[in-house]
Amino acid sequence: MKTREFWFIVGSQFLYGPEVLEIVDARAQEMAAALTRVLPYPVIYKVTAKTNQEITDIVKAANYDDACCGIITWCHTFSPSKMWINGLAALQKPYCHLATQYNVEIPNDAIDMDFMNLNQAAHGDREHGFIAARLRIPRKVIAGHWQDAKVHKRLGDWMKAAVGVAVSKEMKVMRFGDNMREVAVTEGDKVEVQAKLGWQVNTWAVGDLVKEMNAVTEDEIDAQMETYLTAYDVATGDVAAIRYQAREEIAIKKMMDREGCRAFTNTFQDLYGMEQLPGLASQHLMSLGYGYGGEGDWKVSAMTAIMKAMGEGGNGASAFMEDYTYHLVEGQEYSLGAHMLEVCPSLAAEKPRIETHHLGIGMNEKDPARLVFEGKAGKAIVASLIDMGGRLRLIVQDIEAVKPIMPMPNLPVARVMWRAMPDLTTGVECWITAGGAHHTVLSYDVSAEQMRDWARMMEIEFVHITKDTTPEKLEEALFLKDLAWKLK
């Protein structure tokens, strides 16, 4: 994992004299150290900036420091915002304005003009906020005391979204073959996506993968089998099928690591020279933090890797998902999500099983091994990134995953059942109205607010389907968004 950190930049000016500035500096160091102890990534205090040049210099340094994933600003005293213009205009990293103050309460007996001159965040942050609004700079504003747990939670969530931006800017996707023939939503403008999101999306021939697979040794496969046997229960006697998946995984991982790729795609329509579509192989690679997209869907592949990196511990419970079928019994309306083989075991409620079954689609010569499990219950989201032609739209829907209401003993794939917000049919209408894809990233760890933050940082359109969304309100919002984005 690369080093990830956030820079703390405090605003002030020379008006208050050296003694005040020394106090501000000491407090800023104290705050950064305390925040580092409770937040997911270190907060590095850099400077109490007092001039245009100081601000511009620190922003330039942040832009070109790979470890810096964003800046957190705060104005302890009054910091005239004209001196922030050049720096903020040059900023290329995510930006959070922490509107706080050092003290929790007003000290009734101690408050005097010296106290007032030192503790001016209440109007210093308003001056600072104006210039970002005037410059139309995407930023997150978090208000509250810096020792408050609620502030820590929001700052930590924002940090994870900013790390998602860093991962996006570094993203390379390895495509084995093209996407599924005649499918529209898995297409997209790769040049525009690289310019906007930083993704490098390129194709490698399936023959290159087969060549790499043929070079995998039996010792390597034995070691991979030990990993499988530790992580999963084996519910098949077809050991050869499992070993073949191990060969596929080792080869795919070698190729991705060699090229610096964080995500990959394949399609069941192009398995030339391969006996099985990678199932267990893809699932275990996702458990390691790699992104995957079926049928050549490179957008969902990259988003899976990004949302995993945004999750708990830098590899959270996020996975490639597909809406498969509905349960439309009145009062029991649910979606059933699954895929032919490839759902990440980070979603599993219990230890997954390795099984082999016939796959009645594609060019498989033999029955592929795959992990079979039920998804865990809990609040979650599904996210879909689509190309609207000229702009990208990120659609997020709130869902509540449930324990499947039936065992489905003859369905030999991993599956998750959920209740879509605001309800199944309204949610489907809203999803289709917004143009949401059938492939999504389902995440228990990443919130809709974090995805909104990510979209804001990447400067792309964001659509959120919640418990309060109606088709009428959504249609109106999409109409206005369409007008606004055409003007950009």
PyMOL commands that set and color helices and strands:
alter all, ss='L'
color gray80, all
select helices_A, chain A and resi 14-16+18-38+52-63+81-90+113-118+121-134+149-169+190-197+206-214+218-231+239-259+280-287+294-296+298-310+312-314+345-347+424-434+448-458+471-487
alter helices_A, ss='H'
color red, helices_A
select strands_A, chain A and resi 5-11+43-49+68-75+95-99+140-143+172-176+200-204+233-234+263-265+291-293+318-329+332-338+353-356+369-372+378-387+392-402+415-420+439-443+461-465
alter strands_A, ss='S'
color yellow, strands_A
deselect
rebuild
show_as cartoon
